[in-house]
Amino acid sequence: MSEALSPAIVSVEHVFKSVTDSTGTLDILRDIDFRLAPRETAAIVGASGSGKSTLLSIMAGLDTPSQGTVRLDGHDLFALDEDARAALRARRVGFVFQSFQLMGNLTALENVMLPLELAGRRDARSAAAEMLRHVGLGQRLGHYPRVMSGGEQQRVALARAFVVEPAVLLADEPTGSLDFATGDTVMKLMFELNREFGTTLVLVTHDQAIAARCERRITIEAGRIQPAGV
């Protein structure tokens, strides 16, 4: 998808990230610059330690760059205070993590209701139940994460991410804790939901087969984006 032809939903603009400790300064990200259009799917790939997850955290406004900025749906994330960034995330961003990040003391239904309740949705219960049915967990509404398989937990996480109909979904190694067959099923579901909801998907992965499902691949090496084909 051409950046020139479509308005950007995400703009990462000359982002640098460095950390300094007693041993000196470590450059994690160096002049990261790209745009993503609405509905675009992009895989961020690279070796462990290349800066992929740091980049994803900065794109979410959970971490701050040393230099540069990120615009989400036209908003400069780092011109906002922490509360305003959190409010923007709640409205426009969904997250899926390798470790699921479900609340262990909440049922599947309550986990999916949570972002809706935080947004003040009066239909939180019915919308969450419908979303869980949509991902094939209509019979598991009252179950707690500890009695669910890894694949089921990740489907709850997908339901929680998509129930707010986010503009952007950020996924960090979403199949990293799953076996191949379960991971493949989860990824198919993620891409189906992504198409249905018209979400821009940004996916961090080591899996080249998963990356190949995306329209675009952004390769990070030693903190820099590598040209296509390198």
N, C-alpha and C positions, 0 to 999 in steps of 0.2 A: 504494500500500500504506500502510495507516494505521500511524503510529508508535505510536499509543495501543494498538493491538490486537496488535502483534508486539514481542517483545523485541528490543532493538537489538543488532546485532553490531558496529556502529561508532557511537560517540557523539562528536561534535565539540562541545565545550562552551566557549562564549564565548572563542574563540581570537582573540588579537591577535598581530600580528607587526610589529615595527618594527626598522629598522636606522639606526644613527647613524654619520655620518662628518664630515669637516671642513666640509661644507656644511650640516649640520643633521640632523634626524631625518626619515626617510621611513616613513610608515605603509603597510605592504603589505597587511595583513589587519586588519579591524576588526570585532570581536565576531561572529565566524562561529560559528553555532550550529545544528546539525541532527543528526538520528539516521537511521540506515539499518537496516532490518530484514534478517534472513537472506533470501537469494535476491533481494533487491531490486536493480534496475539503475538507476543514476543517472548522468547526464551533468553535468559541471561545465563551463559555457560562459561566455564573456566575451572581450573584446578582449585583444590582446597586452598584457602588462604589468598585467593586472587582478588578478593574484595566484593564478591557477588552479594553476600548477605548484608554487608555494610551499605552497599548501594541501595538495596531494597529498603533497608531501614530509613535511609535518608529520603528516598522517594515517598515514604509514608509520613515523614516528618517526625519519626520516633528518635532519630539521631540528627545531629546538625553538621553541615559541612564546614570545613575550615574556610572554604571560599566557594562562591557560586551559589546558585539557588535552584529550586524546583518549583514549577508552577503546576498546580493541579486544578483543572477546569477553570483556568484563568486566574487563580489565586496564588500569589507568591507565598509559599508556605512559611518562609522564614522572615516575612514581614509581619506575620501573625504572632500573637502571644500563645503560650502553651495551651490555654483553654480554648482559644479560637481554632488552633490546629486540631485539637481533639474533637471539637464540634464538627469541623469539616470532614475529618476522617469518619466520624459516626454517620454522616449523611452520604458520603460519596465513595468510601473505600471499604472493601471486604478483604479479609485475611484468611489464608489457609496455611497451616504450619505442619512441619514434619511430625511434631509431637502432639498434634491435634489441639492442645490448649483448651480442652473442655473443662468446665467446672465440675469437679468430682462429686460435690454435694448437691448438684442439680440433675434432674432427669434430662433425657434427650429433649423433651418438649421445653423445659425451663431454660436449657442452654440456648435453644433457638429463639425463644421469646426474649431473651435478655437484651439484645440490641434494639429490639422493637420497643420494649418497655423504657429503655433509656431515651428513646426518641419520642416517648409520650404517645405511642400508638395504642388506641383503645382496643383495636382488634388484634393485639399481640398474640393471644392464645389461638385464635382461629387461623391467623395467618401462619403461625409457626407450625401448627398441626398440618395444614395443607402443604407446606413446604416439605415437611418430613415425609408425608405420603408421596410427594413428588419424587423424592430420592429413594423410595422403596422401603421406608421405615415406618409405615403407618401402624404397624403392630408393636412398635418399640417406644411409643411416646413416653411411657412411664418408667422406662428402664434407665438405670444409672450407668455412666461410662464403664465402671468396673466390671459389669456383666455383659459388656458388648465386645465384639471382636474389633481388631484394629481397623478393618475395612468399614465396619458399621460406625465406629467412632469418627472416621474421616468423612463418612457421608453426613453425619450430624454436623461436622465442621463445615462441610460444603453448604448444607442447608442454612446454617447460621450466617455464613458469608453472603449467600445470595438472597436471603429473605428480605434484606433492606434494599434490594435492587441497586447495587452499587454501580457507579460509573467505571470504577477501576477495581480489579481483583488482583491482589498481590499474593503469590503463592511461593513459599520457600521449601523446596524439596518435599512436595506433598506426598510422595510415595516412598520416601526414604525409610519409613518404619514398616513397610508392607512387603509381602512376598510378591513375586512377579505377577501372578495371575490376579491377585487382589488389587495390586497397584494399577494394572492395565484397566481393570473394571472402573476403578475410581477416576482414572484419567479420562476415560471415555465419557463418564458422567460429567466431569468438570467441563469438558469441551462442549458437550450438549447443552449444559446450563448456560455456558458462556454465550453460545450462539442464540439461545432462546432469550436471554436477558439483554443482549447487545452490549456486553461488558468488554472493556479493554482489559486483557489478561497479560500480566507480567509474571513470568514463571522462572524461578531460579532452579536449575537442575544440573546434575552430573550426567543424566541419562540422555544420550544422543538421540535415541528413538523418540523420547518425549519431546525433545527440542525440535525434532524434524516435523512434529505435528503443528508447530507454530508457523505463522507467516514470516516471521523474522527471527533471526538469531543475532544476539549481541554477545560477542566473545570478549571476556575480560582476561587480560594477562598482565601480571605485575601491576595491577591497578589502572591499566589503560585499555581502552577499546581497541581491538585489533581490526584492521580492514578486512572486509569480506574476502574469503579465500586464503587468508593467512593462517 
